[in-house]
């Protein structure tokens, strides 16, 4: 009788250890599409040369969608600096986001800030 109880206890303990080990080795989730899109945009947007020459700063808020072909479709663009806003619009039109799992025509928002340091 003692052997059966001991065996049951050991089996239960082993099951708990195995279950906790399985959950701790879960695969790391992939980057969410919105975060990946933001990363791609930030890598492809450069500080406008004219703005650097003129020591111009500004912030641009962009609401956009991505069509089936990966083209960024700007829905709304708000900025405190018209020159920088036009340059951002031009640069965004050159980006083609070809990530397969990005939902088409879902709205995204990104804020791009241009600040000179020094």
C-alpha positions as CSV (number, residue, x, y, z in Angstrom):
1,X,0.0,0.0,0.0
2,X,2.8,2.4,0.9
3,X,4.5,1.6,-2.4
4,X,1.4,2.4,-4.4
5,X,1.0,5.8,-2.7
6,X,4.7,6.6,-3.1
7,X,4.5,5.6,-6.8
8,X,1.5,7.8,-7.3
9,X,3.2,10.8,-5.6
10,X,6.3,10.4,-7.7
11,X,4.2,10.2,-10.9
12,X,2.3,13.3,-10.0
13,X,5.5,15.2,-9.2
14,X,7.1,14.1,-12.5
15,X,4.0,15.2,-14.4
16,X,4.1,18.6,-12.7
17,X,7.8,19.0,-13.5
18,X,7.2,18.0,-17.2
19,X,4.3,20.3,-17.6
20,X,6.2,23.3,-16.2
21,X,9.2,22.5,-18.4
22,X,7.1,22.4,-21.6
23,X,5.5,25.8,-20.9
24,X,8.9,27.4,-20.2
25,X,10.3,26.3,-23.5
26,X,7.5,27.9,-25.6
27,X,8.5,29.4,-28.9
28,X,9.0,33.1,-28.8
29,X,6.1,34.9,-30.6
30,X,6.8,36.6,-33.9
31,X,6.8,40.4,-34.1
32,X,3.3,41.7,-34.5
33,X,2.7,43.1,-38.0
34,X,2.2,46.7,-36.7
35,X,5.5,46.7,-34.9
36,X,7.3,45.2,-37.9
37,X,5.7,47.8,-40.2
38,X,6.8,50.6,-37.9
39,X,10.3,49.2,-37.8
40,X,10.5,49.0,-41.7
41,X,9.2,52.6,-42.0
42,X,11.7,53.9,-39.4
43,X,14.5,52.2,-41.3
44,X,13.5,53.8,-44.6
45,X,12.8,57.4,-43.5
46,X,15.7,59.8,-43.5
47,X,16.0,63.3,-42.1
48,X,15.2,65.6,-45.1
49,X,18.5,67.2,-46.4
50,X,16.9,70.7,-46.7
51,X,15.6,70.5,-43.2
52,X,19.1,69.7,-41.9
53,X,20.6,72.6,-43.9
54,X,17.9,75.0,-42.5
55,X,18.1,73.5,-39.0
56,X,14.4,72.7,-39.3
57,X,12.7,70.3,-36.9
58,X,9.2,68.9,-36.8
59,X,6.8,66.0,-36.1
60,X,4.7,64.2,-38.6
61,X,1.7,62.0,-37.6
62,X,0.7,59.6,-40.4
63,X,-2.4,57.4,-40.6
64,X,-2.0,54.9,-43.4
65,X,-3.0,51.5,-44.8
66,X,-1.1,49.0,-46.9
67,X,-2.7,47.7,-50.0
68,X,-2.4,44.2,-51.4
69,X,0.7,45.0,-53.4
70,X,2.5,46.5,-50.3
71,X,2.1,50.1,-51.2
72,X,1.6,52.5,-48.4
73,X,-1.7,54.5,-48.8
74,X,-1.7,57.7,-46.7
75,X,-5.1,58.4,-45.3
76,X,-4.2,61.4,-43.1
77,X,-1.0,63.4,-42.6
78,X,-0.7,66.0,-39.9
79,X,2.5,68.0,-39.2
80,X,3.7,71.2,-37.6
81,X,6.1,71.6,-40.6
82,X,4.8,71.5,-44.2
83,X,8.3,71.0,-45.7
84,X,9.1,68.0,-43.6
85,X,5.6,66.6,-44.1
86,X,6.0,66.7,-47.9
87,X,9.4,64.9,-47.6
88,X,7.9,62.2,-45.4
89,X,5.0,61.7,-47.9
90,X,7.6,61.3,-50.7
91,X,9.7,58.8,-48.7
92,X,6.7,56.8,-47.7
93,X,5.5,56.5,-51.3
94,X,8.8,54.7,-52.1
95,X,8.4,52.0,-49.4
96,X,6.9,48.7,-50.5
97,X,6.0,46.5,-47.5
98,X,5.8,42.9,-48.9
99,X,5.3,41.1,-45.6
100,X,3.0,38.2,-46.3
101,X,0.9,38.3,-43.1
102,X,0.1,42.0,-43.0
103,X,-3.6,42.6,-43.3
104,X,-4.5,44.7,-46.3
105,X,-6.2,48.1,-45.7
106,X,-5.9,48.0,-41.9
107,X,-5.3,51.5,-40.6
108,X,-2.0,52.2,-38.8
109,X,-0.7,55.3,-37.2
110,X,2.9,56.4,-36.8
111,X,4.5,59.5,-35.4
112,X,7.8,60.5,-36.9
113,X,9.9,63.2,-35.1
114,X,12.8,65.1,-36.6
115,X,15.0,66.7,-34.0
116,X,18.5,68.1,-34.4
117,X,20.9,67.1,-31.6
118,X,23.7,69.5,-30.7
